[in-house]
């Protein structure tokens, strides 16, 4: 959940710090290609910056977005 006064990029940065590595491994497992996994993770986090939204369960939402 975003903190008061934070912009979407700061919130997404915290989400990336917390979940980026595990999401990359998840994407790599699904796609079996390093470049495709990196692209998938980049797209997920870029979309969150472009269209911020309230997310109740961060990790669950992010894993669904990777699929």
C-alpha positions as CSV (number, residue, x, y, z in Angstrom):
1,X,0.0,0.0,0.0
2,X,1.4,3.4,-0.9
3,X,2.6,5.6,1.9
4,X,1.2,9.1,2.2
5,X,3.1,11.5,0.0
6,X,4.7,8.8,-2.1
7,X,4.3,8.8,-5.9
8,X,3.6,5.6,-7.8
9,X,7.2,5.2,-8.7
10,X,8.4,5.1,-5.1
11,X,5.7,2.5,-4.2
12,X,6.6,0.4,-7.3
13,X,10.3,0.7,-6.3
14,X,9.5,-0.8,-2.9
15,X,7.4,-3.6,-4.5
16,X,10.3,-4.3,-6.9
17,X,12.8,-4.5,-4.0
18,X,10.6,-6.8,-2.1
19,X,9.3,-9.1,-4.9
20,X,11.4,-8.5,-8.0
21,X,13.8,-11.5,-7.6
22,X,11.1,-14.0,-6.7
23,X,8.9,-12.8,-9.6
24,X,11.8,-13.1,-12.0
25,X,12.4,-16.7,-10.9
26,X,8.6,-17.4,-11.3
27,X,8.6,-15.8,-14.8
28,X,11.7,-17.8,-15.7
29,X,10.0,-21.0,-14.6
30,X,7.0,-20.2,-16.8
31,X,8.8,-18.9,-19.8
32,X,12.1,-20.9,-19.7
33,X,13.9,-17.9,-21.3
34,X,16.0,-15.3,-19.4
35,X,15.3,-12.4,-21.8
36,X,11.5,-13.2,-21.9
37,X,11.4,-13.4,-18.1
38,X,13.2,-10.0,-17.8
39,X,10.8,-8.5,-20.3
40,X,7.8,-9.8,-18.4
41,X,8.9,-8.4,-15.1
42,X,9.7,-5.1,-16.7
43,X,6.3,-4.9,-18.3
44,X,4.5,-5.7,-15.0
45,X,6.3,-3.0,-13.0
46,X,6.1,-0.5,-15.9
47,X,2.3,-0.9,-16.0
48,X,2.1,-0.3,-12.3
49,X,3.9,3.0,-12.7
50,X,1.9,4.1,-15.7
51,X,-1.5,3.1,-14.1
52,X,-1.2,3.0,-10.4
53,X,-3.9,1.2,-8.5
54,X,-4.7,0.0,-5.0
55,X,-3.6,-3.6,-4.5
56,X,-4.9,-5.5,-1.6
57,X,-2.4,-8.4,-1.8
58,X,0.7,-7.2,-3.5
59,X,2.4,-10.6,-4.1
60,X,-0.7,-12.3,-5.3
61,X,-1.5,-9.5,-7.8
62,X,2.1,-9.4,-9.1
63,X,2.2,-13.2,-9.6
64,X,-1.0,-13.0,-11.5
65,X,0.3,-10.1,-13.6
66,X,3.3,-12.2,-14.6
67,X,1.2,-14.9,-16.0
